Each structure stands twice: as structure tokens, then as C-alpha cells.
Amino acid sequence: METIVHWAVANPSSAASIASAVIAASVALVVFTVTQLIARKRDATQLLLPKLEQVYLLLNELSEHNARMFKLYHLAIDGDTEAQKTLNVMDDLTHYGLDRSKKIVMYIRLYFPALSRIHQMLFAAEHELNMLRYEVRSPDPPEAEDLLMASGNVGHFLRLMELEIINNRDALLKANLLPRRYRSVNQKQIDNPIPRPEGPYIHPKQPPSGNEA
């Protein structure tokens, strides 16, 4: 090191040229690294954006399916033969919304594992609802109130998953140059669902009158 210093003092012009070249090369390396990082981020965002949009659209479709099917179940429980016929001709993928659910699972496992926690909660709510959906076509159908609450629970977690996607859009798309904390839905949000989903009014069962035999 001392030898290099003596040489630089003895040859200031050459030392300055070498120092300039080193600085220029270092700056070029930094610029190249940052440019490559930005390019990779851009490529990742372009790859992930349509997939995240598809997940969001699938969640919206599941929400519509949930509301539409609840009306059919409610009518079928009340004895509507047309609603019962409609349910009877549905295949399982349509009846339980499995076609969309399987696509969501694929996207989360391959591209958005950060959504796994809230999706597992949604999956559990869907499982509970599907058990009741299965019983609708059985000789002993569930109470309409139980079906309503299970349907509302699914709607609650669908809304929370949509919220988590919106709150973490840049993180899910890997669009941030610097790391940013992922904001999962909190326990208070999970424990406070909207009381009832949109749907038909459920008429309370009337007790038999004293004049009935």
C-alpha cells in the first residue's frame, strides 16, 4: 500500500487517470446493477399483474355465485320445485363453485403465497357452507338461518381477501424497489363480519295455531 502511495505521489497525472477510470467503472457498475434491478422488477410486475387481476375477478365471481346460489337454496328449502330442479341438474363444480376455487388455489400457490393465510380462512368458510349446500338436497335440509349465516361468513372472507389484495398490491406484484411490510388483515377485522349478506328475507317459522288439529 505504501508503495502505491509513493508511486501516486511520484506520478500524479497517471494516478489521477487511473482513479478516474476506477470511479467511472464503479459508477457504470452501480448504474448497470440498478438498471437490471428495475428491469427485473418491471418484468415481474408485467408477469404478475394479469394473474393478480384474475384472482380478484375470480373472487368477485365467487361472491356473485354465493349470493345467487343462496337464493336458490332458500327457495328450495321453502319447497320451490323449480329451484330444486335447478339444483338437481347442476354438476358439482358449478354447485359448489369448485371450478373457480381450484383456479384461485393455483394462482396463490404459484404466484401469491402471501395470500395463503386469508385464503385458508376463506377455504374453511367455504367448506362449512358446502356441507350445508350438500344437505339442501337431502331428506333433512338445514335451517335457512344456518345457511344464511354460513353464506354470510363466506362473503365476509371474500371481502377480506379482496381488501388484502388492494392493501398489498405493490408487494404482491413485486413492484417495490425497497422491501415493504406486508399488511395482512388483522384479527379485529376477522372477528367482526358484516352481520348479514345481501339476500332474500327469511320468513320466521310460525308456530301452529291452536285451531289446527
C-alpha positions, 0 to 999 in steps of 0.5 A: 500500500505504501508503495502505491502511495509513493508511486501516486505521489511520484506520478500524479497525472497517471494516478489521477487517470487511473482513479478516474477510470476506477470511479467511472467503472464503479459508477457504470457498475452501480448504474448497470446493477440498478438498471437490471434491478428495475428491469427485473422488477418491471418484468415481474410486475408485467408477469404478475399483474394479469394473474393478480387481476384474475384472482380478484375477478375470480373472487368477485365471481365467487361472491356473485355465485354465493349470493345467487346460489343462496337464493336458490337454496332458500327457495328450495328449502321453502319447497320451490320445485323449480329451484330444486330442479335447478339444483338437481341438474347442476354438476358439482363444480358449478354447485359448489363453485369448485371450478373457480376455487381450484383456479384461485388455489393455483394462482396463490400457490404459484404466484401469491403465497402471501395470500395463503393465510386469508385464503385458508380462512376463506377455504374453511368458510367455504367448506362449512357452507358446502356441507350445508349446500350438500344437505339442501338436497337431502331428506333433512335440509338445514335451517335457512338461518344456518345457511344464511349465516354460513353464506354470510361468513363466506362473503365476509372472507371474500371481502377480506381477501379482496381488501388484502389484495388492494392493501398489498398490491405493490408487494404482491406484484413485486413492484417495490424497489425497497422491501415493504411490510406486508399488511395482512388483515388483522384479527379485529377485522376477522372477528367482526363480519358484516352481520348479514349478506345481501339476500332474500328475507327469511320468513320466521317459522310460525308456530301452529295455531291452536285451531289446527288439529 
